[in-house]
Amino acid sequence: MHGMYPGDLLTVDSFEVGVIGAGYVGLATGACLAHLGYKVTCLDRDEERITSLQEGTVPFYEPALDRLVARGMRSGHLSFGGAQELAWVVRRTDVVFVAVGTPQGDDGSADLANVASVAGQIGHALVSEGSASRERPLVVANKSTVPVGGGDYVSALIEEGVLEGGGATAKADFVVVSNPEFLREGSAVYDTLFPDRIVVGADSRGPLEIMRRLYEPIIGQDFPTEFDPRPKTAVPFVSTDLASAEMIKYAANAFLATKISFINEISALCETTGANVSLVANGIGLDGRIGSRFLNAGIGWGGSCFPKDVSALRAAALAYGYETPLLDATVAVNEGQLRRVIEKLERHLDTLMGKRVALLGLSFKPNTDDLRGAPSLEIARQLNALGATSVGYDPVAGILAGRALQGLEVVFDPYEALEGANAAVVVTEWEEVKGLDPTRAAASMREPKLLVDGRNALDPTSCREAGLLYASFGRE
Ligand code: UGA
């Protein structure tokens, strides 16, 4: 299974790359590798998504990605295909990235069904007609977030696919490496081209070398870019064993989620003691050991990654008989943040029954239309249960939010959302929301004109001077 990699067999120019899964991760990876000059084919089983991409339309909102995709297609470096083309891609490529979703299963653990299905198909493809001509082993680079041991599981399933497709004596040359992804939605292209580090885990040296060479232009920051000046001069390449790379991904997300929950717990203490959490975050963040990023207090963390990854890590620990008191607290504090939003509304409105509440920003964070794990939807549900009506505004995710939550009225102008509302909640700190004119907001709203700033994004003084009843998290 672990083949040899004669160094002179492979020059960087000869790399052909396949990417399975054309979501945020797969598409950003594919488009960026095409930008670096590789020939890339992205596959997805969702025919509609592939048709849309072949027509040059990125099927979700992600800044800069559409431009990069268009350029890749024009230059002939980037193409798209359906699942039926997997065998063709496996035959002609050196590295196949697996970038399919690993959603949260019913018991909290990571659901590996998509990864398993792709692994089986790769196995079949490796022994399909024409694959005997492979000159070197296929590197299967797993970008999907899988628990420790996931890479070995993928190897076993590929092996099974090989035996199923080629008979009991069939053999195929492949190796699975872990290449966790750290890009953020909303800045996927930037994060892929200018990452803080590239992590690759494998249990043999050959595939690590292949991956290092594939990433050489990013490691050496040797590619053309519109970013001027370049944000980075070099990017560390961290090579580890398979298990450590898989753990790095979970540990990174769990740490960041914990950092946010930490500042949110401090923000509650700031409220009771009269301290200001923004000043506190600045004061501790300047300590290089702590760092100032991911210290914004507010509604808490959501999205498609932190909740499912923290949950999967807890589930994996449980399966090994370990307790995770710190992660448990991270989740509990985060759940408490939504309660704090409702409490702030109730405190100032007496009752929510019959009140109208505007939700400003609906996507789980700015610069994306992703609503997975979006606090807005949960807040709207709770408001509804308490007898209030909610009306939502979002510059990009409005239509999707209206579809996701029946009964949520959606409008496309923030002041229209505020019209006649007794209260508003800043849920997502879009520029359009941060730039709200408090005087116009107050003129549109109905008493008591409460503004709960769930992201500490607006200026308290100008809001109060404009006549709004302003409440935020951990500051006066
Ligand atoms: C996160 C990680 O940041 C990425 O490194 C990782 O690759 C990705 O998950 C993933 O596993 O795929 P993402 O979910 O796109 O990226 O969004 P973030 O920018 O990390 O924000 C996560 C959540 O934390 C959001 O709900 C955001 O509003 C919240 N947040 C973030 C805060 O409440 N406070 C902060 O200071 C920062």
Boltz pocket constraint, residues with backbone or C-beta under 6 A from the ligand:
constraints:
  - pocket:
      binder: B
      contacts: [[A, 181], [A, 182], [A, 183], [A, 184], [A, 185], [A, 186], [A, 253], [A, 256], [A, 260], [A, 293], [A, 294], [A, 295], [A, 296], [A, 297], [A, 298], [A, 299], [A, 300], [A, 301], [A, 302], [A, 303], [A, 304], [A, 305], [A, 306], [A, 309], [A, 364], [A, 365], [A, 373]]
      max_distance: 6.0
